Amino acid sequence: MTERRNTTSGVLAGVGLVAFIDETVFHQLLHWHHFYDKSTTDVGLVSDGLFHALGFFAVVSGLFLFADLRRRHSLNWARWIGGVLLGAGGFQLYDGLIQHKLMRLHQIRYQVDVIPYDVAWNVIAALMIGLGTVLTIRSRSGRAATVDT
Amino acid sequence: MIPEHLGGGPGLLETLGPLLALIGIAIYLGLALRGRQPGTRRRCGLWVAGSLAAVAAISGPLATAAETSYVAHMGGHVLLGMLAPLLLVLAAPVTLLLRTLPVSTARQLSHLLGSRPIRVLTEPVVAAVLSVGGLWVLYTTGLYSAMHHHRGLHLLVHVHLFIAGYLFTAAVISVDPMPHRRSFLHRSVVLVLALAAHDILAKHLYVHPPDGVLAPAAETGAMIMYYGGDVIDVAIMVVLGAGWYRVTRPRFRRPIRGAGPTLA
């Protein structure tokens, strides 16, 4: 129960963190991403709206769950950070592969060769998922911890 | 730009709106200051601020500009349909009424709140459809341009925008007693879907604005709608989360069974 809560809180905070970085850094500061792109598909718009809303909700609810874990003295940092990496990597991979490429919502950057950006984006996402998985598995308590070595 | 807009003197909305807001402020302050409680000053501030936000949207320079400018209209829409309802809901007017009215009147009010129409209207799904669904109808049909030619329609659209916004906010954050309060999960899901539908509409309007709105205004207006909606809805999420945090507080000082060992 507590382990699952640590993961849930971490995943939500991770999804929210990536959504937040995406919006502030890539949309607002760098102006690499576009609000709307001529090739944006309808399904891309729906997906963007859903994940934009979910991103905000994820960060707010993830942090309230985090505060709840702390006041109950049941926060497990390794597991929580594992969750953050899983959420962040999972969402970034979805954004990079499905939203940018398949739904063509917008590209990472314009007027440059986008391939290195795409590769970096998705490799970082995969690394976060890998590290998150390791942390989550290794932070399992009791019996499970001895099984996976 | 809208070629021809509402002419003549100030309409019903511009004169009656501020008057209603003033009456509302007078009643709220009168009742609240009679029997002071912790937080009375904060709630009075919220009520006054919410009333002013609504008035700013329907009369004065912003409202005048909104008759011809789509960008000003969108700014007013965020004030009237989102910010004003949030501030007013946080002032918990129903709680104030139930506490200060004579017992028999308070009982009648509480009976009214439990009635079927109110139960239906305060179901988050219904309130969300009325609120965001109403926006889809307003901006994707001819209603937006028709509204600028008929005073009655103009009044109706604004009253709907405000009431639907209030119902939605009240149904989701439930500061006041609700006849049938839904779970936090239910309210959260509805809130996320409503915000998503709002954001999708904003981006849709970025390229497909209502008739007569030119591209630059359409783009700025869409961004005001998109980001303005985000700000208010994140505030609603924080209020909702804080409510959950308060309700789920641990009741016992000793650690709960099974919760201890994870922290070494």
Boltz contact constraints between the chains, C-beta under 6 A:
constraints:
  - contact:
      token1: [A, 2]
      token2: [B, 259]
      max_distance: 6.0
  - contact:
      token1: [A, 2]
      token2: [B, 262]
      max_distance: 6.0
  - contact:
      token1: [A, 36]
      token2: [B, 203]
      max_distance: 6.0
  - contact:
      token1: [A, 36]
      token2: [B, 206]
      max_distance: 6.0
  - contact:
      token1: [A, 45]
      token2: [B, 200]
      max_distance: 6.0
  - contact:
      token1: [A, 45]
      token2: [B, 203]
      max_distance: 6.0
  - contact:
      token1: [A, 46]
      token2: [B, 200]
      max_distance: 6.0
  - contact:
      token1: [A, 49]
      token2: [B, 196]
      max_distance: 6.0
  - contact:
      token1: [A, 49]
      token2: [B, 199]
      max_distance: 6.0
  - contact:
      token1: [A, 49]
      token2: [B, 200]
      max_distance: 6.0
  - contact:
      token1: [A, 50]
      token2: [B, 196]
      max_distance: 6.0
  - contact:
      token1: [A, 52]
      token2: [B, 199]
      max_distance: 6.0
  - contact:
      token1: [A, 53]
      token2: [B, 192]
      max_distance: 6.0
  - contact:
      token1: [A, 53]
      token2: [B, 195]
      max_distance: 6.0
  - contact:
      token1: [A, 53]
      token2: [B, 196]
      max_distance: 6.0
  - contact:
      token1: [A, 54]
      token2: [B, 192]
      max_distance: 6.0
  - contact:
      token1: [A, 56]
      token2: [B, 234]
      max_distance: 6.0
  - contact:
      token1: [A, 57]
      token2: [B, 192]
      max_distance: 6.0
  - contact:
      token1: [A, 57]
      token2: [B, 237]
      max_distance: 6.0
  - contact:
      token1: [A, 60]
      token2: [B, 237]
      max_distance: 6.0
  - contact:
      token1: [A, 60]
      token2: [B, 238]
      max_distance: 6.0
  - contact:
      token1: [A, 60]
      token2: [B, 241]
      max_distance: 6.0
  - contact:
      token1: [A, 61]
      token2: [B, 241]
      max_distance: 6.0
  - contact:
      token1: [A, 64]
      token2: [B, 241]
      max_distance: 6.0
  - contact:
      token1: [A, 64]
      token2: [B, 245]
      max_distance: 6.0
  - contact:
      token1: [A, 72]
      token2: [B, 250]
      max_distance: 6.0
  - contact:
      token1: [A, 72]
      token2: [B, 259]
      max_distance: 6.0
  - contact:
      token1: [A, 73]
      token2: [B, 263]
      max_distance: 6.0
  - contact:
      token1: [A, 74]
      token2: [B, 259]
      max_distance: 6.0
  - contact:
      token1: [A, 74]
      token2: [B, 262]
      max_distance: 6.0
  - contact:
      token1: [A, 76]
      token2: [B, 262]
      max_distance: 6.0
